[in-house]
Amino acid sequence: MRNVILAAALAAGLAACGTIGGSPADPRIIQVQEYAKKACGFLPTAATIDALLNGGAFSGYLALGQAICDAVVRANQMRSGRTPVLNGVVLEGTFVGR
């Protein structure tokens, strides 16, 4: 719960910046990016998050952020070299640590 509150506070601060990763600031995208970054050390691109949000399978940033982390961690554990995919969307981004 503490991480959720921290992520929300960070997202609010970043919303004032206008961009994250060179993309227009959409509060939903920023929230998902901050959640995933804190939860699993992965910073998904804005385009990846936008594609997943437009797919309609996720209603909130927590569910989407957790699903992204689950897919990324699962792909890393398999050590297959395959790119993680979620709902048909390739998860592009960068590992940044927590």
C-alpha positions as CSV (number, residue, x, y, z in Angstrom):
1,M,0.0,0.0,0.0
2,R,2.9,2.3,0.8
3,N,4.2,1.8,-2.7
4,V,0.8,2.7,-4.2
5,I,0.7,6.0,-2.3
6,L,4.3,6.7,-3.2
7,A,3.7,6.0,-6.8
8,A,0.6,8.3,-6.8
9,A,2.6,11.1,-5.2
10,L,5.4,10.7,-7.8
11,A,2.9,10.6,-10.6
12,A,1.4,13.8,-9.5
13,G,4.8,15.5,-9.4
14,L,5.7,14.2,-12.8
15,A,2.5,15.3,-14.3
16,A,3.7,18.8,-13.9
17,C,6.8,18.1,-16.0
18,G,4.7,17.6,-19.1
19,T,6.6,14.6,-20.5
20,I,8.2,11.3,-19.5
21,G,10.3,9.5,-21.9
22,G,9.7,12.1,-24.6
23,S,5.9,11.4,-24.8
24,P,3.0,13.7,-24.1
25,A,2.0,13.6,-20.5
26,D,-1.2,11.5,-20.0
27,P,-1.8,11.0,-16.3
28,R,-2.7,7.3,-16.9
29,I,0.5,6.6,-18.7
30,I,2.6,8.4,-16.1
31,Q,0.9,6.4,-13.3
32,V,1.5,3.1,-15.0
33,Q,5.1,4.0,-15.7
34,E,5.8,5.0,-12.1
35,Y,4.0,1.9,-10.7
36,A,5.9,-0.5,-12.9
37,K,9.2,1.3,-12.3
38,K,8.7,1.0,-8.5
39,A,7.2,-2.5,-8.5
40,C,9.6,-4.3,-10.8
41,G,12.2,-1.9,-12.1
42,F,10.8,-1.7,-15.6
43,L,9.9,1.5,-17.3
44,P,7.5,0.8,-20.2
45,T,7.3,3.2,-23.1
46,A,4.3,5.5,-23.4
47,A,3.4,3.9,-26.7
48,T,3.3,0.5,-25.1
49,I,1.0,1.7,-22.3
50,D,-1.2,3.6,-24.7
51,A,-1.7,0.5,-26.9
52,L,-2.6,-1.6,-23.8
53,L,-5.0,1.1,-22.5
54,N,-6.7,1.4,-25.9
55,G,-7.2,-2.4,-26.0
56,G,-9.7,-2.0,-23.2
57,A,-8.6,-5.0,-21.1
58,F,-7.4,-2.8,-18.2
59,S,-9.5,-0.3,-16.3
60,G,-6.9,1.1,-13.9
61,Y,-3.2,1.8,-13.7
62,L,-2.6,-0.6,-10.8
63,A,-4.0,-3.6,-12.7
64,L,-2.1,-2.6,-15.9
65,G,1.2,-1.9,-14.0
66,Q,1.0,-5.2,-12.2
67,A,0.2,-7.1,-15.5
68,I,3.2,-5.5,-17.2
69,C,5.5,-6.5,-14.3
70,D,4.1,-10.0,-14.2
71,A,4.8,-10.4,-18.0
72,V,8.3,-8.9,-17.8
73,V,9.3,-10.9,-14.7
74,R,8.0,-14.1,-16.2
75,A,9.9,-13.5,-19.5
76,N,13.1,-12.8,-17.5
77,Q,12.7,-16.0,-15.4
78,M,12.3,-18.1,-18.5
79,R,15.6,-16.6,-19.8
80,S,14.4,-17.5,-23.3
81,G,15.5,-14.2,-24.9
82,R,11.9,-13.7,-26.0
83,T,10.4,-10.3,-25.8
84,P,7.6,-10.1,-23.3
85,V,4.1,-9.7,-24.7
86,L,0.8,-8.7,-22.9
87,N,-2.5,-9.0,-24.7
88,G,-0.8,-9.1,-28.0
89,V,1.3,-6.0,-27.3
90,V,5.0,-6.2,-27.2
91,L,6.3,-4.7,-24.0
92,E,8.9,-2.2,-25.0
93,G,10.8,-0.3,-22.3
94,T,13.9,-0.2,-20.2
95,F,15.0,-1.9,-17.0
96,V,15.9,1.0,-14.6
97,G,16.1,-0.7,-11.2
98,R,13.8,0.1,-8.3
